[in-house]
């Protein structure tokens, strides 16, 4: 027997269903009953009950794209705040490869970056990387933060919501799965976009939200409702992993601008590589020699490890 | 005996008027405001967040810390500000009362901070603090097995009564504050101050558990009211 309906608001400890139902995320089983462990809305799919939380903290997951703020520059990595109970690290070799540069000249404390979670270790520390389109430092713009659970709603089905906002406000928008959203555009439009994003967050559970937001946008910008009725797209309460293809399209423009510069750099790099390639074994040997002489501390050093050693002494 | 009327006009098993509001603070992850009788309590929850105190963190689960604080103006005679023996005790027992309900396995090495501020006190602040703190924890989106609720019973003028006021607490013979998880009936806090016979003690606990269930309904209402669709 089931005691709740789809999309019902539930609170922790509330009994949702009897034994024949499966307990999904946000629920637990006790004494043959499925109970909620979160404040959220029920999502029912073939006898599997899940509870989608209204609020939650982001827990890093491999492959996610996130927005992070640099909070410390260390010897061989950056420490980042990724709006989560767990901090992220961006190792220097993810950015430079083997090359050596001064870290704080590239990214300094306070810079906001768009990154990918490369790996999450057993203590949930996120290792971040910059491999991927449009990854790197943001210049200007504002950061809006929303609950990470509302991110799929902000993006919409195949990016319908976010693309609509982008088209209408002419803002560049990048959504990180950790609930941070970067918006850049005209100052007034930035503020409007911020309001719209918060509105979506507040009303994420209502159906037909895309149309509602559309009307709101048109009213705010044109002062009139959109001309033609768009076909009714049945908005489902989807919470699958958001497709992030929209970033790419969005960032393509920017990339085009940068491409010229990059092309120059790349060609320069290529020539460098060509020079390097024949004697790569020598380089490796040299690297090994260096490592030996410094007791292997060259490759990687973690502050926490250092402090641990100090404590032992 | 069930017909007795207490000093403030309540029946022996009647709670003081109670009001709970969830999500009152903008910048906290979760918050709650509670009024019961003359008590006014504000609770803020921050976290789960990165633990900045290394010795506290646990490798396999999250930890909670709790601070109970009474404002200097919360009682008739000005209270000296800052922690004292009583507030350290209440901080500890509140954290202990809430801990069994929390499911923090998914947040290892993290920390949750609970700040309980008593703005006005009129007897039974520790129970009220627990009640409000668990609403704030739910509001913060922290996974929990159940909502913890606190309520006290005691002995006043040789009668077992529910939810002692400050006057009853001072004049009465005993005070038994408890906290429980209403779904399973597990008791997470049990203190007893004063003299009670075995039967009286059992009766007081039954009465307090009954009171807890009533308060729990109000907690649920507060959360539903805050987040339900208009």
Interface residues (C-beta under 8 A of the other chain):
Chain A: X9 X11 X12 X13 X15 X26 X28 X30 X35 X37 X38 X39 X40 X53 X54 X55 X56 X57 X59 X85 X86 X87 X123 X124 X147 X205 X206
Chain B: X29 X30 X47 X48 X49 X50 X59 X62 X101 X103 X106 X107 X108 X109 X110 X111 X138 X139 X140 X141 X143 X144 X145 X146 X147 X181 X182 X183 X184 X220 X223 X224 X227 X228 X229
